[in-house]
Amino acid sequence: MHWRCAGFFQKAHLRDDFVLRAAAVFVILAVLMAGCSWSKPKAEKTAEELAVDGQAYFEDEKYEKAISSYKKLKDWYPFSAHVKDAELKIADAHYRMEAYDEAILAYNAYERLHPNDEKVPYVIYQTGRCDFDRMETIKRDATATHQALMSFQRLVQQFPESEYAEKAADHINICRRHLAAKEMDIGRFYFKMEKYAAALDRFAGVVTAYPDLEVQQQALDEIAKCRAAMEAEAAREQAESESGDAASVESSETPELPETATPPEKPAPVPE
């Protein structure tokens, strides 16, 4: 009887211990799950709502907030139909903020991800505009002008029927005039420094590269001036050389007295 009572109490103790352990595990799991819900970012809005927010911010010229909404859309809903539009809007927002390097990266990424998309002509045009809008004066570096020209020329070649090809053609003319003017400015600088050969090369390059621009006649006039200056310089050097040769000949014909020779003494006067 005593043995049976002991077994009964032992089983009851084990059952109570199991219940306590199970309750403890439940509490721990509940705490962990709550902690995860606190630390894990929550997609508070749908893809459609984020797209609407981004567009609204963009139209209100709140471009940083627009970029934030579009980036959330991309991160939270990577397979949403709104993602492609968000990628392009991010690039446009950077462009509107004049963050041209970031805009170019975003436009290039869009073209790389969607090479056959109907908006690629617009993307190439905007890439060119990023460089076009930060062109320096002819006294400064022309890298942006060259980059803009290449983008616009690529657009015209690949998509000649696009509505953006006509806009690009206008910008191409501006870029070419800008580069021609810069070459003329460099040529005139060399001419002023009397580096006539270097100046001539610059002006000749303008004639070759920009035969359809009105600056060609200016370049031809400058070429004539360079050649005249070079001829005058050559004539002056020739005259100096001949003068030096004549002086050398005259010097060689003059007899020299020996170093030890003494001039003859004057004859003594005759006494009267």
C-alpha positions, 0 to 999 in steps of 0.5 A, a space after each residue: 500500500 505504501 509503495 502504491 501511494 509513493 508511486 501515485 505521488 511520484 507520477 503526480 509530481 512528474 506530471 506537475 513538473 511537465 506542466 511547469 516546463 511546458 508553460 516555461 517553454 511557451 512563455 519563452 517562445 512568446 517572448 522571442 516571437 514578440 521580440 522578433 516582431 519588434 525588431 523586424 521591419 514591417 511592411 506597413 503599406 502595400 506596393 500600390 500605396 507606396 507607388 502612390 506615395 512616391 508619385 505624390 511626393 515626386 509631383 510635390 517636388 519632395 524628391 528625397 521622400 519620393 526616393 524613400 518610398 520607391 526604395 521601400 517598394 523595391 525592397 519590400 515587394 521586389 516582384 511587384 509590377 510597380 518596381 520598374 516604374 519605381 526604378 525610373 522614378 528614382 533616377 528622375 528624382 536624382 536628376 531633378 535634385 541635380 544629383 547627376 552622378 547618382 541619376 546616371 547610375 540609376 539610368 544606366 542600371 535601368 537600361 541594363 536591366 530592361 534593354 528592350 523596354 520602350 522607355 530606353 530612348 528616354 533613359 538614354 536622353 536623360 543620361 545625356 541631359 545629366 552631362 549636358 546640364 553640367 557643361 562648363 564654359 569653354 575655359 573649363 574642362 570639356 569632359 561633360 560635353 564629350 559625354 553628353 555628345 556621345 549619349 545624344 549621338 547614340 540615341 539618334 543612331 539607335 532610335 532615329 524615329 524616337 520623339 527624343 531623337 529630335 531633341 537630341 539632335 538640337 543638343 548635339 549641335 550645341 555640344 559641337 559648337 561648344 567643343 569647336 569654340 573651346 578648340 578655337 580658344 586653345 588655339 588662340 592661347 597657343 598663338 598668344 604664347 607664340 607657339 604657332 605650330 601648336 596653334 595651327 594644329 588646333 585650328 586645322 582640327 576645327 576645320 576638319 572636325 566641324 566643316 559645317 559650322 560657321 566657326 570654320 571661316 574663323 579657323 581658316 583666318 587663324 590658320 593664315 595668321 599662324 602661317 604668316 607668323 611662322 614664315 616671319 619667324 623663319 625669316 627672322 631666324 634665317 636673317 640672324 643666322 646669316 648675320 652670324 655667319 657674316 660676322 664669323 667670316 669678317 672675324 676670320 679675315 682680320 689679322 691678329 698680332 702674336 701675343 708676344 709681339 710689340 708695336 714698332 717704336 716711333 722714329 726719333 725726331 730729326 734735330 733742326 
